[in-house]
């Protein structure tokens, strides 16, 4: 409800924009009386592109109607009678409107809430000291755009008024011209009169004709000047329209597309298109009004031809305004939701394209069909040069046609491709050492439609961000590297899909930091020390000074083509392995500050030897992709009085699927303090697995075991047993299998694990937690 309270305090243009969000599709009274309920619902969790989410949307609709009906019933007294009727009417209206398309209700409310949030944020940018609105660069630019729109509106209104005056003057001129023709006809008919009558009438008619012709001559010059003045005003308006359109399309829209590209690397979300669409719609409206004015000027000129350059001027103005509207339409056909940039064949994917001016130009009255095809780099270059590439593609996409839909509630015209799949891909010849995961493709979306009663026909097209096509999950790592490098270092207006081969080290660090923070869902990214560690790894350097790396450049080959010295993996493969490990298993510990991670073996030793025995730290393995190791300081058992740093073999994702990091640290009693001096239980206790005494679920246990005296592998049958809630330690399990004797004795530890002991084998059974509606499985580890 907090947002609605703030929204009600909006003033001026912001208040008008907020009020314009509501209407019959969603009355503002519903927003007001159900403010808290509406803001408490998780609208953003509904995937608008997934038809399977319709059931979730239907529940939200039903709950909204129920809440509204309940609110209506609570109204009493004379003052509440009308409100009760009104709220009940709104409940029925919403039910009727959205019952068959509940996802549209979700789309509508999401649009309203996001728009309100934006308006409130813009209105609350106030400096703490003086209470004056903080006019940062963004808000200044937006204010400039809005002021220019007001100038254009006034200029267009002024030319409309002048055009009406011109039309009125011309109509009066034509009347007088007809009057002059009538006088001439009367003069011609005087021959039938007597000489006396003819002389008298002729004198009067000649005088009248002279007066009319004099007026016509003067008025013709006035009309011509009026026409030229109007054409000059239109030229000024068109010049301002071009300037405004350039600012919106070549700056604001391009910046939105750049943010969208960086979002692919984990950057902030590109933001909504509502503001951009409102600007583009205002442009379309103004351009179309001016175009209609030019058409009317042409009609007036044809109706009353006058000598002068007017015809050429109008032809130029018509060509100019057509160019302006063509640029607007073709530039506002954009990809709202990009296809995945790592695209696996035979895998479903989605995308959304949108025409920002579709509603204003009434394109939705005859909705166009959009087609998607995949093209390679050379074909993309040809497309941007307007070279013919009809029927050319580099693969086959299934379900690649979609009709654009108009959403009344949000005023958007878009096509949602929900079930596309890349059936096959045709690769081109690769250059030099380039691998298949370095080859870039793009998805081309194109459509054709007309506006203004087929006056103008547009063939629009737009290219997706570069995609790398893979056929197996093992290629994902290297494909992601190609995408990250392209997203980070692509320049605006480039030839597809050229990127620099070398970049400054600090630029790459910014990209890696963005990626890392996004994957960790944390503001704790790569510190300066972390970046120095990465530089040492990338450049095989020993310098600890950040300044030494500031002007250094790193090439694509160093990033992900050449292996690190003495290793069989690249710098990126090592870094990506760390990211995968962290986001799957260790994200909370990173966000808690428990993992230093980017520390080499020598640094760890220097750090730990200055601390008491039992102090430990967690660092990423240098030798294994996606590995993390525990280093700790303890006495040297072979030399009394000497201390040394020990390192466990690295843990990987495979290990943490069996037992968590926190539980492993808990099991190791010689680990006492997390570097520098935090008791380990203080840091990790909240992540320990609860003890078995509260375990009441049945376990499904499958054992893999080995004889104690040799390595012959034997597999047991599955057994299902219940653990006693009161005395789990006193129970036995019975296993049987090929070559496996009956095992009965077992001893439970305080964690969710126990030992099975017999004369021939020793097994550790680790019980995993059961998932909802599933029995859990156990993992067996041999103890020597």
Secondary structure, DSSP 4 states (H G I P E B T S, - for coil): -HHHHHHTT--HHHHHHHHTT-BTTB-HHHHHHTHHHHHHS-GGGS-TT-GGGHHHHHHHHHHHHHHHHHHHHT--HHHHHHHHHHHHHHHHHHHHHHSS-HHHHHHHHHHHHHHHHHHHHHHT-B-TTT--B---HHHHHHHHHHHHHHHHHHHHHHHHHHHHHHHHHHHHHHHHHHHHHHHHHHHHGGGGS-HHHHHHHHHHHHHHHHHHHHHHHHHHHHHHHHHHHHHHHHHHHHHHHHHHHHIIIIIIIHHHHHHHHHHTTTPPP---SHHHHHHHHHHHHHHHHHHHHHHHHHHHHHHS--SSSHHHHHHHHHHHHHHHHHHHHHHTEEEEEPPPSEEETT-EEEEEEEETTTTTTTGGGGPPEEEEEEEEHHHHHHHHTT---TT--SEEEET-EEE-EEETTTTEEEEEEEEEEEEEE-PPPPPTT--GGG--EEEEEEEEEEETTTTEEEEEEEEPSPBEEESSGGGHHHHHHHHHHHHHHPPTTPSTT---SEEEHHHHHHHHHHHHHHHHTSS----HHHHHHHHHHHHT-----THHHHT-EEEHHHHHTSBPTTSSSBHHHHHHHHHHHIIIIIHHHHHTT---BS--HHHHHHHHTTS-TTEEEEEE-SSSTT-EEEEEEEE-TTSTT-EEEEEPPPB-HHHHHHS-HHHHHHH-TT--EETTTEEHHHHHGGGSPPPGGG--S-EEE--EEE-SSS--EEEBPPEEE---SS-GGG----EEETTEEEE--EEE-SSSEEEEE-SS-EEEEEEPPPPTTS-EEEEEEE--
